[in-house]
């Protein structure tokens, strides 16, 4: 990746790569998840807080990683099947994990391995079976053992014969073990190889030698693609974008151009949502029916109600109730709540504020730590001066208040209901209900000033 950042911490659709793997195992029904971490673990551990973390101080191969977990894996309360996955394969699906487990359990295999057929198998370990040659096993709805025969061994490219190099089925590095068999055979792993590492793949040969069944479940090359470069990260992102967008469109979401819409895996969209180009929806965002979002809009961890319009804006940790109009070019920051029928218009920034039902903040305004009642109108250029350099203070504006253009409200301050502020005023004191508040210095016109102060001006 050419980075000091841990590979598995790189984001794919705003979600760390390793979280895709963890969440897939959860959706597949895992009772417990153990995460073995090593390189840059201070970056990775916070991403795995809901798992049991095991530290591999010396990174001596995949087999060694399992050895580090062996004490915990010996617990009597754990299930019989242990799935081993790689943190850099975010395209793996819960369905495939479940099928792999089902295959091992029904066949009572020592291990079931996940295999695939790449376009070019060069460089991959080939899966050699016992010679039975019936129809290729593509899926396992009944979790029956693979009809092409059990696995005899995995042969690496450098050790393969010409005949073995013609085999297209390859090892993905993902396995489902009989947990007790795994723990029993771990001690037989050796590190007498050029790298001095313990390889989990060697357990396949050990199991075969002992007369134990090794079965295989073949999935698509796409699902088990490991990410080792930023190019591959972009390719995986495109794959996941296509999967997610297709699912939403099939459920009734409209996209003018699906290639220009990015949706995170935890986003929930109702039918009849419309997403325009250059829209990004991330985190735990939810969008209700009838809403149109975009173009050029990013929404993160936000709740958007029915029949809203969000145009060319950025929303982070906010709530929009029904029929809210937002943008173009609005920035709604964490803690903002837009009540039903309200508006945040062009070049408006709102932070940690409540905009009341039917209230409008049409343009060129900053509201911070403010509470607006119903039917409020905020004139252009208005700001709440909520920070005095030490602490932040609130501004409260009552129902139906009309705030004149270029008003500065110096918090803490309360502007009552049915009030009006004169344009250009600096409001430093509370304004009672029904009052007009004007704060301006007297205007003075000094005639002839230009001619006296600028040379060359006509007399």
N, C-alpha and C positions, 0 to 999 in steps of 0.2 A: 504493500500500500504506500510505501515511501513516506512514512509518517511515524511520529512518536506516539500516536494514538493507537490504542489496542484495536486490532482489526474488527473484533466482534462488537465494538462500541460504535462503529460507523452506522449511520442511520440509513434505513431503507423506508421511504415514505414516512419520515419523521419518527421512526421507531427503531431502536437499536437492533442490529442484526441478531444478536443472541436472544433478544426478547421474542422474536418471531419463533425461534426454536422452542423456547420454554413454553410459550403460550400454545403452540401446536401440541406439545405433550400434555398440557393441562386439558385441552379440548378433547384429546384422545382418551382421557380418563386416568392419567397417572395418579397413583396414590401419594407419591412423594417424589421430589426431584432433588438430585444431588448435582452440584456444579463444581467441577474441578477447574481451578483457576491457577494461572501461573504468570505469564508475561503481563506487565502493566496491570496487575490485579487491583490496584487502588482505583483504576478507572472502571473495571469490570464488576467488582463486588457490589457497588451500589445498584447496579442494574439487575442483580440477582438476589435482592434482599428477601424475596419470598421463597427462596430455595435454601437447602442446606449446603453451605460452601465448604469445600475441601481445598486446601492449598497444596500445590505441587511445587515445592521449592526448587528441586532439580527437575528439569523437564527431559526425561529419559524415554520418551515415546508414549504411544497410546496405551500399551499394556501397563506401563509404569503408572499412568494416570489412574487406572482402575485399581492398581495395588494400593495407591494412596487412600482409596475409598473403601478398601476391603473390610476394615473393622466395622464401619457403619453398615456396609452391605450384608454383614453377617447377622444382623438383627432378625430375630425370629418372627417379628410381626410384619415383615415385608412380604409382598407377593412373590410368587414363584418366578415370574418373568421380569427380566431386567433389560430395558432398552438402552442402548448406548448410541448417542447422537453426537454430531459435531456442531460446535457453536457457529460455524461459518456456512451453514446450509439453510438459509432462511426460507427457501421455497418448499421445504418438506411440509406435507399436509397431515392433519390429524387422521384423515381416512387411511392414508398409507401406513402410518404408525400402528393404527388399530389392526389393519390387515396383517402386518408383519407379526404382531403379537398373537393374533388368532391362528396363523399358520404354525407357529412354534407350539402353541398349546395343543392344537388338535392332533398334530403329528407327534407330540411328546418329544420334540427334537432337543438336542443339547443346545443348539443355536440355530436360529433362522437369520439369514443375512439378506440385506437389501441389495439387489443388483440392478444394472441398467445397461443399455446398449447405446454408446455414443456414436456419433457419425464417424469419428475416427478414434478407434480404441488404442492407438499408439500411446504408450506411456502408462497405461492402466494395468492393474493386476487382473489377469484373466481368470474366470471362474470355470474350473474343469469339473464336469459332472461324471456320473458313473456309467454313461454310455447309452442309457435308454433314450430313444429318439422318437418321441411322440409330439403332439402339437405343442407349440411354444406356450408357456404359461404367461398370460398377460395380466390376469387379475384373479382374485381369490375370494369371490363372494361367499363361498362356503368354507373358506379357510382350509381347503384340502391341501395336502402336500403337493409340491410341484411335480407335474406329470413327466417332466423330462429327466427325472432322477435326482438323487441327492448329490450334494457337493462332495467331490473327492479332495480337491485342494484349490488353493489360489496360487497361481504362478505369476511372478513379476515379469515384466517385459524382458529384462536383461537375462532372465533364466529360461525364457520360453523357447520351445522348439518352433520350427516353421509351422508345423501343424497347429500348435497351440496359439501361435500368433494370429491364426485365422479365426479363432474364437472371438466373437463380438461381445459376449456377455462379460461385464466387468464388475469389480467390487466397488461399492459406494463408501465403505467404511462405517456403515450403520448396521447395527446388529440387535437382535433380541436373544438374550441368553437365558437358559435355565440358571437361575441365580446360584443354586447350590453347586451345579457342575462348574460354573465359572470360578467360584471361590476355591473349589477343589483342585482345579487345573492351573490356577494362576502361578503356583510355585514351580510349574514345569516350564514356564517361559524363560528363555535364555537371551542374553544380549551379545552373543558372539557373532556380531555382524559389523560391517564397516562403520556404522554410526554408533555402535555401542549402546543401542536402545532396545527396549522391550516392545515388540510389535504385537498388537492385539490380533492381527491377522494370523499369527503363528498358532493361536488357539484353535483355528479351524483344522489345521493339520493334526494337532494333538488330539482333538476330538475324533477325527476320522481314524487315526491310528488306534484309538481305544475302542473302536467299533461303535461309536455314538453317532446318532443321526444328525447331519447338517443339512438343512433345507434352505431354499432360497425363494424370495419373492421379488419379481422384476417390476420395476416402476419406470417412469419416463426419465430420460437423462436430465430434463429440465428440473425435476424435483430435487435431485441430489447434487445439483451443481454447486460446488464450493466456490467461495469468493476469495480471490487472492490478488485482485487488482481493482483499481477504480473503474476500469473499463468493465470488468465483470460485475461490479456493484451497480453500474448504470444499466447493464443488461438485465440483471435480476430485478431492479426497480421497474423496468419496462414490463417485464413478465408479470410482476405482482400488480402493477397498474392495470394491465389488461384483464387479469383475473377479477380484480375487485370491481372495475368499471362495468365489466360484462354482467356480473352478478347484480349490480344495482340497476342497470338498464333493463335486465330481464324482470326486475321487480317493479318497474314502472317509473324509473328516473330518466329524464331527458338530458342528453348531452349533445350539444351542437357538434363538438369534435372531441371524442373520448381520448385522443392522444394528447389533448391539451387540458386535461382534468386529472388532478392527483388527489386520491382519497386514501386516508389511513385505514388500517384494518379495524379500528374500534369505532369508526364513524357510523352513525345510524341515520338513514334517510328514509322518509316515507315516500309513497308513490306520489307522482305529480310534482315532485321537486324538479326544477330546471337548473342545470349547471352550464354556464357559458365558458368560453375558452379562458385559459390561464387562471382557473380556479383551483385552490388548494384547500382541502379540508382535512384537518389533522386532530389527533388526540381523541378525547371523548365527546366530540361534537355530535349534536343531534339537530336535524332539520325537519320541520313538519311540512305537510303537503301544501302546495300552492305557492311556495317560496321560490324566488328566482335569485340566484347568486352568480355574480360576475358581471362582466369580465374582469380579469386582473384583480382577484380577491383572494385573501388568505384568512382562514378562520381556524382557530385552535381552541380546543377545550371549551366550546361555547354551545349554548342552547338557543336555537332559533325557532320561533313559533310559526304559525300558519300565515300564508299570504304576505310574507315580508319581501322586501326588495333590498338586496345588498350589492351595491355597485362600486367596483374599483376601490375596495376598502380593506382594512386590516382589523380583525377582531380577535382578541386574546382573552380568554376567561371571562366572557360576558354573557348576559342573558337578554335576548330580544323576545318580547311577548308578541302576540299576533299583530299583523298589519303595521309593522315598523318599517320605516323607510330610512335607509342608511347609505350615505355617499352621494355623489362620487367623491373619492379620496378622503374618507373619514378614517380616523384612527380611534378605535374604542379599546381602552386598556382594561386590565383586570379589575373586577369589582363593579363594572358598569352594568346597570339594569335599565333597559329601555321598556317602559310600560306600553300597553296596547295603543296603537295608533300614533305613537310619537315619531319624531324625525330627528336624525343627526345628519346634517347636510354636508356641503362641499367644504373641505379643509377644516373640519371640526375634529377636535381631540377631546375625548372625555375619559376621565380616570376616576374609578371608585366613586361613582355618582349614580343617583337614581333620577331618571327623567320621567316625570309623571305622565299619566294617560293623556294623550292628545297634545302634549307639549312639543314645541318645535325649537330646535337649535339649528337654524338653516345654513349658516356659513361663517367661516373665519372666526371660530370661537374656541376657547379652552375652558372646560369645566373640570375642576378637581375637587374631590371631597364635598360635593354639592348634593343637595336634595331639592328637586323641583316638584311642585305640586301639579295639579291638573291644568291643562289649557294655558300653560306658560309660553310666552314668545320671547326668544332671546335675540336681540339685534346683532348685526354683524360687528365683529371686532371686540365682542365682550369677553372678559376673562374673570375668573375667580382667582384672587391673589391668596392662595391657600397655604403658602409656605413662607415663613418669616426668617428662614435661615437656621432655625432651631427646631421648630415643630410645625406640624400641619394642622390646620383648623378648618372647621366646616362652614359652609355657606348654605343657608336655608331660604328658599324662595317659595312663597305661598301660591295658592291657586290663582290662575288668570292674571298673574303679574305680567307687565309688559316692560321688558328691560331694553332701554334705548341703545342704539349702536354705540360701540366704543365705551361701554360702561365697565369700570373696574370695581369689583366688589371685594373689599379687603377683609378677609376672614380673621376672626369669627364675626359673622354678621347675619342678621335675619332681615329679609325683605318680605313684608307681609303680603297677604292676598289682595288682589284688585289694586295693586300699586303700579306706578309708572316711574321709571327713572329717566331723566333727561339725557340725551345723547352726549357723550363725552364726560359724564360725571364719574367722580371717584367716591364710592359709597363706603364710608368708614364707620357709620353708626346705623343702628337698626332703623328700619323704615316701618311705621305702623300701617295697618290695613287701610286701604283706600287712599293713601297719600301719594303725592308727587314728590320725588326726591331729585333735586337739582344741585349740583356742586360744580360751579364754574367761576373763574375770575371774570371781572368785567372786561368786555371787549373794548379796546381803544383803537381808533383809526387815526393815524398821524399823517396828515396830508402833506404831499410834497417830499416825503422821506426818500423815495427812490432817486429823484433828481439830485438831491443833496449828497447822497452816499455812493452813487455809481457814476463814474466819469463817462461822458459820451452820451448820457441819456438826454433826450430832447427836453428843453425847458417848456 
